Each structure stands twice: as structure tokens, then as C-alpha cells.
């Protein structure tokens, strides 16, 4: 059996968009995703860019926080908190 990953992902995004809209209409809540990107790794930047795009596609709030590669664990944990 072959699974069309792109089609499955599109169906999931459509379903999620409906649920997001219901939350907005029924409870005045807009879910969101915040991503913290530490450093300048190109692959990570592509991954985050795709997550931001997909999050916005379904009507969610998308936040991106960028921190330099030399960010300490303490500073990162403070940002998370």
C-alpha cells in the first residue's frame, strides 16, 4: 500500500483549520505556536520557516524568537519561562 504523504498532510491541515476556526468562533481563542531558534543553522531555518507558514495557513498565531548561537542554556530557559 502506498501512502501519499502530501495528501495526508493537506487533509490534516484542513481538519486543523476547521478546529482552529471553531475555537475562535465558540471560545474566542486562537491557538499558537512559538518557536525559539538558536543559532543560524540553515536546515533549522528552513524547518522553522515551514512551521511558521503551516501554522499561519491553518489560522493559528505564529511567533518566532531568534537567539544567537552563543546563547547560554540559562538565557534560553529564561526565554522559555
LOFILUM-369834 format. One line per field, with one value per residue: residue in three letters; chain; x, y, z of N, C-alpha, C in turn. Coordinates in Angstrom, 2 decimals, decimal comma. Layout:
! LOFILUM-369834
code = c(ALA | ...)
unit = c(A | ...)
n_c1 = c(X | ...)
n_c2 = c(Y | ...)
n_c3 = c(Z | ...)
ca_c1 = c(X | ...)
ca_c2 = c(Y | ...)
ca_c3 = c(Z | ...)
c_c1 = c(X | ...)
c_c2 = c(Y | ...)
c_c3 = c(Z | ...)
This chain:
! LOFILUM-369834
code = c(UNK | UNK | UNK | UNK | UNK | UNK | UNK | UNK | UNK | UNK | UNK | UNK | UNK | UNK | UNK | UNK | UNK | UNK | UNK | UNK | UNK | UNK | UNK | UNK | UNK | UNK | UNK | UNK | UNK | UNK | UNK | UNK | UNK | UNK | UNK | UNK | UNK | UNK | UNK | UNK | UNK | UNK | UNK | UNK | UNK | UNK | UNK | UNK | UNK | UNK | UNK | UNK | UNK | UNK | UNK | UNK | UNK | UNK | UNK | UNK | UNK | UNK | UNK | UNK | UNK | UNK | UNK | UNK | UNK | UNK | UNK | UNK | UNK | UNK | UNK | UNK | UNK | UNK | UNK | UNK | UNK)
unit = c(A | A | A | A | A | A | A | A | A | A | A | A | A | A | A | A | A | A | A | A | A | A | A | A | A | A | A | A | A | A | A | A | A | A | A | A | A | A | A | A | A | A | A | A | A | A | A | A | A | A | A | A | A | A | A | A | A | A | A | A | A | A | A | A | A | A | A | A | A | A | A | A | A | A | A | A | A | A | A | A | A)
n_c1 = c(0,84 | 0,56 | 1,17 | 0,16 | 1,92 | 1,91 | -0,74 | -2,06 | -1,01 | -2,06 | -4,80 | -4,84 | -4,07 | -6,26 | -8,32 | -7,40 | -7,52 | -10,26 | -10,88 | -9,44 | -10,81 | -13,30 | -12,62 | -11,98 | -14,44 | -16,28 | -15,10 | -13,50 | -10,74 | -7,49 | -5,28 | -1,70 | 1,72 | 4,93 | 8,22 | 11,55 | 14,54 | 17,81 | 20,85 | 22,24 | 21,70 | 21,21 | 19,42 | 17,71 | 16,58 | 15,07 | 13,28 | 11,92 | 10,84 | 9,02 | 7,30 | 6,25 | 4,87 | 2,99 | 1,59 | 0,39 | -1,17 | -3,29 | -4,63 | -3,62 | -1,76 | 1,53 | 4,70 | 8,06 | 11,16 | 14,38 | 17,65 | 21,10 | 23,83 | 25,59 | 24,06 | 23,37 | 22,47 | 21,05 | 20,02 | 18,39 | 16,53 | 15,38 | 14,10 | 12,22 | 10,70)
n_c2 = c(-1,17 | 2,19 | 5,35 | 8,62 | 11,07 | 13,89 | 14,43 | 13,40 | 15,08 | 17,52 | 17,05 | 16,80 | 19,41 | 20,85 | 19,84 | 20,66 | 23,42 | 23,81 | 23,10 | 25,08 | 27,36 | 26,82 | 26,99 | 29,69 | 30,88 | 29,81 | 30,09 | 32,28 | 31,95 | 31,78 | 29,48 | 29,01 | 28,84 | 28,99 | 29,36 | 28,88 | 29,73 | 28,93 | 30,09 | 29,85 | 27,75 | 26,51 | 24,43 | 24,25 | 26,78 | 26,58 | 24,58 | 25,89 | 28,07 | 26,72 | 25,65 | 28,00 | 29,01 | 26,92 | 26,96 | 29,49 | 29,11 | 27,51 | 29,22 | 29,82 | 31,56 | 32,62 | 32,70 | 33,71 | 33,40 | 34,49 | 33,62 | 34,21 | 31,98 | 31,67 | 31,72 | 31,12 | 28,22 | 28,96 | 31,48 | 30,71 | 29,05 | 30,97 | 32,54 | 30,71 | 30,39)
n_c3 = c(0,00 | -0,84 | 0,55 | 0,25 | 1,32 | 1,14 | 0,49 | 2,74 | 4,71 | 3,83 | 4,19 | 6,98 | 7,70 | 6,71 | 8,31 | 10,81 | 10,46 | 10,46 | 13,09 | 14,47 | 13,62 | 14,80 | 17,53 | 17,62 | 16,94 | 18,84 | 21,38 | 21,37 | 21,14 | 19,91 | 18,95 | 19,16 | 18,00 | 19,22 | 18,29 | 19,15 | 17,88 | 17,96 | 17,00 | 13,64 | 11,89 | 8,67 | 7,88 | 10,07 | 9,93 | 7,58 | 8,36 | 10,48 | 9,08 | 7,44 | 9,39 | 10,48 | 8,24 | 7,79 | 10,20 | 10,16 | 7,89 | 8,78 | 10,37 | 12,86 | 15,44 | 14,94 | 16,31 | 16,32 | 17,77 | 17,72 | 18,63 | 19,37 | 18,45 | 20,55 | 22,80 | 26,17 | 28,13 | 30,34 | 29,60 | 27,48 | 28,79 | 30,43 | 28,52 | 27,58 | 29,88)
ca_c1 = c(0,00 | 1,27 | 0,53 | 0,55 | 2,20 | 1,48 | -2,21 | -2,43 | -0,66 | -3,03 | -6,06 | -4,67 | -4,10 | -7,65 | -9,05 | -6,92 | -8,05 | -11,66 | -10,87 | -8,98 | -11,93 | -14,30 | -12,12 | -12,09 | -15,86 | -17,00 | -14,45 | -12,64 | -9,37 | -6,68 | -4,08 | -0,49 | 2,98 | 6,12 | 9,44 | 12,79 | 15,62 | 19,11 | 21,90 | 21,95 | 21,74 | 20,31 | 18,35 | 16,77 | 15,86 | 14,06 | 12,27 | 11,13 | 10,08 | 7,90 | 6,35 | 5,57 | 3,93 | 1,90 | 0,82 | -0,43 | -2,12 | -4,47 | -5,26 | -3,04 | -0,77 | 2,89 | 5,73 | 9,41 | 12,17 | 15,73 | 18,69 | 22,41 | 24,37 | 26,31 | 23,08 | 23,59 | 21,30 | 20,30 | 19,27 | 17,36 | 15,50 | 14,69 | 13,22 | 11,11 | 9,86)
ca_c2 = c(0,00 | 3,46 | 6,46 | 9,92 | 11,90 | 15,27 | 14,47 | 13,20 | 16,31 | 18,54 | 16,72 | 17,15 | 20,87 | 21,29 | 19,46 | 21,53 | 24,76 | 23,79 | 23,11 | 26,40 | 28,27 | 26,54 | 27,59 | 31,14 | 31,26 | 29,38 | 30,45 | 33,44 | 31,52 | 31,47 | 28,77 | 29,48 | 28,11 | 29,82 | 28,61 | 29,56 | 29,25 | 29,34 | 29,91 | 30,15 | 26,53 | 26,66 | 23,42 | 24,67 | 27,94 | 26,07 | 23,88 | 26,89 | 28,81 | 25,86 | 25,58 | 29,31 | 29,06 | 25,97 | 27,44 | 30,60 | 28,55 | 26,96 | 30,28 | 29,95 | 32,61 | 32,10 | 33,57 | 33,19 | 34,09 | 34,11 | 33,91 | 33,90 | 30,65 | 31,64 | 31,83 | 30,15 | 27,43 | 29,78 | 32,50 | 30,01 | 28,65 | 32,20 | 32,92 | 29,74 | 30,70)
ca_c3 = c(0,00 | -0,91 | 1,25 | -0,30 | 2,49 | 0,91 | 0,55 | 4,14 | 5,42 | 3,43 | 4,88 | 8,39 | 7,82 | 6,50 | 9,52 | 11,88 | 10,19 | 10,91 | 14,56 | 14,89 | 13,39 | 15,84 | 18,78 | 17,51 | 16,93 | 20,02 | 22,64 | 21,16 | 21,40 | 18,74 | 19,37 | 18,52 | 18,10 | 19,35 | 18,01 | 19,52 | 17,03 | 18,49 | 16,00 | 12,23 | 11,08 | 7,53 | 7,89 | 11,10 | 9,43 | 6,63 | 9,16 | 11,19 | 8,08 | 7,04 | 10,52 | 10,54 | 7,12 | 8,02 | 11,35 | 9,68 | 6,93 | 9,46 | 11,13 | 14,19 | 15,66 | 14,84 | 16,88 | 16,13 | 18,57 | 17,28 | 19,61 | 18,80 | 18,71 | 21,84 | 23,89 | 27,24 | 28,50 | 31,31 | 28,85 | 26,72 | 29,75 | 30,85 | 27,39 | 27,59 | 31,05)
c_c1 = c(0,89 | 0,47 | 1,07 | 0,70 | 1,74 | -0,03 | -2,68 | -2,16 | -1,66 | -4,37 | -5,98 | -4,72 | -5,52 | -8,49 | -8,67 | -7,46 | -9,50 | -11,73 | -10,42 | -10,12 | -13,03 | -13,88 | -12,27 | -13,55 | -16,56 | -16,41 | -13,56 | -11,19 | -8,68 | -5,42 | -2,86 | 0,69 | 4,10 | 7,33 | 10,62 | 13,90 | 16,93 | 20,17 | 21,38 | 22,00 | 20,75 | 19,16 | 17,29 | 15,95 | 14,77 | 12,93 | 11,34 | 10,27 | 8,85 | 6,86 | 5,56 | 4,51 | 2,73 | 1,00 | -0,13 | -1,50 | -3,41 | -5,13 | -4,74 | -2,07 | 0,61 | 3,87 | 7,09 | 10,37 | 13,53 | 16,74 | 20,03 | 22,93 | 25,04 | 25,37 | 23,33 | 22,30 | 20,42 | 19,44 | 18,14 | 16,20 | 14,71 | 13,71 | 12,01 | 10,15 | 9,07)
c_c2 = c(1,24 | 4,54 | 7,75 | 10,90 | 13,34 | 15,39 | 14,30 | 14,46 | 17,42 | 18,30 | 17,09 | 18,66 | 21,42 | 21,00 | 20,38 | 22,94 | 24,87 | 23,87 | 24,47 | 27,41 | 28,07 | 27,14 | 29,10 | 31,58 | 30,97 | 29,90 | 31,68 | 33,15 | 31,25 | 30,77 | 29,28 | 28,56 | 29,13 | 28,94 | 29,47 | 28,92 | 29,82 | 29,05 | 30,14 | 28,91 | 26,62 | 25,66 | 23,77 | 25,86 | 27,53 | 25,40 | 24,88 | 27,69 | 28,01 | 25,76 | 26,88 | 29,38 | 28,15 | 26,39 | 28,55 | 30,13 | 28,07 | 27,98 | 30,46 | 31,13 | 31,96 | 33,13 | 32,90 | 34,05 | 33,58 | 34,55 | 33,52 | 32,53 | 30,57 | 31,81 | 30,73 | 29,37 | 28,23 | 30,83 | 31,87 | 29,60 | 29,85 | 32,65 | 31,98 | 30,06 | 31,96)
c_c3 = c(0,00 | -0,20 | 0,65 | 0,87 | 2,34 | 1,03 | 2,00 | 4,94 | 5,09 | 4,12 | 6,36 | 8,60 | 7,63 | 7,74 | 10,69 | 11,70 | 10,65 | 12,43 | 15,10 | 14,74 | 14,43 | 17,18 | 18,76 | 17,63 | 18,25 | 21,33 | 22,56 | 21,53 | 20,06 | 19,23 | 18,61 | 18,74 | 18,20 | 19,18 | 18,44 | 18,70 | 17,55 | 17,43 | 14,60 | 11,34 | 9,93 | 7,52 | 8,93 | 10,64 | 8,44 | 7,39 | 9,85 | 10,21 | 7,63 | 8,15 | 10,65 | 9,45 | 7,36 | 9,17 | 10,91 | 8,69 | 7,59 | 10,38 | 12,55 | 14,23 | 15,60 | 15,38 | 16,69 | 16,94 | 18,10 | 18,33 | 18,99 | 19,24 | 20,07 | 23,03 | 24,92 | 27,50 | 29,46 | 30,60 | 28,06 | 27,65 | 30,25 | 29,77 | 27,35 | 28,71 | 30,80)
